[in-house]
């Protein structure tokens, strides 16, 4: 006898064994689209934050760099000013030292010339007597050691103008002093030395030398 199989499925089992179907592609596309848009927004937001942070950092760095550069420039300017002042003082001191040296050389040359060549006194006497002009009662003051020498060389000329030669030990050899009713002419070595130093720009006030 033939047997016919009969299967009955209750509702629970029927639901458990429903056939599998693919998910809706449209729904997946919508989900992917939302996720992609959100990621793009987040990416743009992150880039904006990074851009703002970079701009703020760049501005701060530029300000700091400018401040540092300004401070360095001010420091260099102070150094340059200090160097300029130091150079100015050095040049002034060097110039003063050279002038003093020149004056000392002139002083020694004057003394050496009078020692080697006694006739060097004559131009100074002639200049002093010429400055006196024709004033009355002309007197020529000389160091005692120079009197005979001057009389031998200028005696006749002085006598014509009625000059009176007077010895004065306070006058250093090589110098002279002229006095008339109109005034005096100081041609002593000390005075001539001061004049020569003044022409060189050297102030001899308060300085004592062997010419004074």
C-alpha positions in Angstrom: 0.0 0.0 0.0 1.4 3.3 -1.1 2.2 5.8 1.7 1.8 9.5 1.2 3.8 11.8 3.4 2.1 14.7 4.8 4.0 17.6 6.5 2.3 20.2 8.6 4.1 23.3 9.7 2.9 25.4 12.4 3.1 29.2 12.3 6.3 29.5 14.4 8.2 27.2 12.3 7.0 28.8 9.2 8.2 32.2 10.4 11.6 30.7 11.4 12.2 29.3 8.0 11.2 32.3 5.8 13.4 32.5 2.7 16.4 35.1 3.0 16.1 38.2 0.8 18.7 40.9 -0.1 18.3 44.2 1.8 17.0 47.2 -0.1 19.8 48.8 -2.1 18.0 52.1 -1.9 18.1 52.1 1.9 21.8 51.3 2.0 22.5 54.1 -0.4 20.6 56.5 1.8 22.6 55.4 4.8 25.9 55.6 3.0 24.9 59.0 1.7 24.2 60.3 5.2 27.4 58.9 6.5 29.4 60.4 3.7 27.9 63.8 4.2 28.5 63.7 7.9 32.1 62.7 7.4 32.6 65.5 4.9 31.1 68.0 7.3 33.4 66.7 10.1 36.4 66.9 7.7 35.6 70.4 6.8 35.0 71.4 10.4 38.4 69.9 11.3 40.1 71.7 8.5 38.5 75.0 9.5 39.8 74.4 13.1 43.2 73.6 11.8 43.2 76.7 9.5 42.1 78.9 12.4 44.8 77.4 14.7 47.4 77.8 12.0 46.4 81.4 11.3 46.4 82.2 15.0 49.8 80.5 15.5 51.3 82.3 12.5 50.1 85.7 13.7 51.4 85.0 17.2 54.7 83.8 15.8 55.0 86.7 13.5 54.3 89.1 16.4 56.9 87.4 18.6 59.4 87.4 15.7 58.8 91.1 15.1 59.2 91.9 18.8 62.4 89.9 18.9 63.7 91.6 15.8 62.8 95.0 17.1 64.6 94.2 20.4 67.7 93.0 18.5 67.7 96.1 16.3 67.5 98.3 19.4 70.3 96.4 21.0 72.4 96.7 17.9 71.6 100.4 17.7 72.8 100.9 21.3 76.0 99.0 20.5 76.6 101.2 17.4 76.0 104.4 19.3 78.4 103.2 22.0 81.0 102.4 19.4 80.6 105.8 17.8 81.0 107.5 21.1 84.0 105.5 22.0 85.5 106.2 18.5 84.8 109.9 18.9 86.5 110.0 22.4 89.4 108.0 21.1 89.8 110.4 18.1 89.6 113.4 20.4 92.1 112.0 22.8 94.4 111.0 19.9 94.2 114.5 18.4 94.9 116.1 21.7 97.9 113.8 22.3 99.2 114.6 18.8 98.8 118.3 19.4 100.6 118.1 22.8 103.4 116.1 21.1 103.7 118.7 18.4 103.8 121.5 20.9 106.5 119.7 22.9 108.5 119.2 19.8 108.2 122.9 18.9 109.3 123.8 22.4 112.4 121.6 22.2 113.2 122.8 18.7 113.1 126.4 19.9 115.5 125.7 22.8 117.8 123.7 20.6 117.9 126.4 18.0 118.8 129.1 20.5 121.5 126.8 21.9 123.0 125.9 18.5 122.4 129.2 16.8 122.5 132.2 19.2 121.6 134.5 16.4 118.1 133.1 16.5 117.4 135.7 19.2 117.9 138.6 16.8 114.7 138.2 14.7 112.7 138.2 17.9 114.3 141.4 19.2 113.9 143.1 15.8 110.2 142.1 15.7 109.7 143.4 19.3 111.4 146.7 18.7 109.5 147.2 15.4 106.2 146.7 17.2 107.2 149.4 19.7 107.4 151.8 16.8 108.5 155.4 17.5 107.3 155.5 21.1 109.3 157.5 23.5 111.8 156.1 26.0 112.2 152.6 24.4 113.8 150.1 26.7 115.0 146.6 25.8 115.2 144.0 28.6 117.6 141.1 28.1 119.1 138.2 30.0 122.6 139.3 31.1 124.1 136.5 29.1 122.6 137.9 25.9 123.5 141.6 26.3 127.0 141.6 24.8 125.9 139.4 21.8 122.9 141.8 21.0 125.1 144.9 21.3 127.6 143.4 18.9 125.0 142.7 16.3 122.3 145.3 16.9 124.0 147.9 18.9 124.3 150.6 16.2 120.7 150.2 15.1 119.4 150.4 18.6 121.5 153.4 19.4 120.1 155.3 16.4 116.6 154.9 17.9 117.9 155.6 21.3 117.1 152.2 22.8 118.3 151.6 26.3 119.4 148.0 27.0 118.7 146.8 30.5 119.8 143.5 32.0 117.1 141.4 33.7 118.0 138.0 35.1 114.4 136.9 35.3 114.3 136.8 31.5 115.5 133.4 30.2 118.3 133.5 27.6 116.9 133.9 24.1 114.0 136.0 25.1 113.4 139.7 25.5 110.9 142.3 26.7 110.3 145.8 25.2 108.9 148.7 27.2 108.0 152.2 26.0 105.7 155.0 27.1 102.9 153.4 25.0 103.2 149.9 26.5 105.1 146.6 26.5 105.9 143.8 24.1 106.6 140.5 25.7 108.9 138.4 23.6 110.1 136.1 26.3 110.5 132.4 25.5 107.6 131.4 27.8 105.3 133.8 26.0 106.5 132.8 22.5 106.0 129.2 23.5 102.4 129.8 24.6 101.7 131.6 21.4 103.1 128.8 19.3 101.1 126.2 21.3 97.9 128.3 20.9 98.4 128.3 17.1 98.5 124.5 17.4 95.4 124.5 19.4 97.1 123.4 22.6 96.0 125.0 25.9 99.0 125.5 28.1 97.1 127.2 31.0 98.1 125.6 34.3 101.0 123.7 32.7 104.4 124.6 33.7 107.4 123.9 31.5 111.1 124.7 31.6 110.3 127.7 29.3 108.2 129.3 32.1 
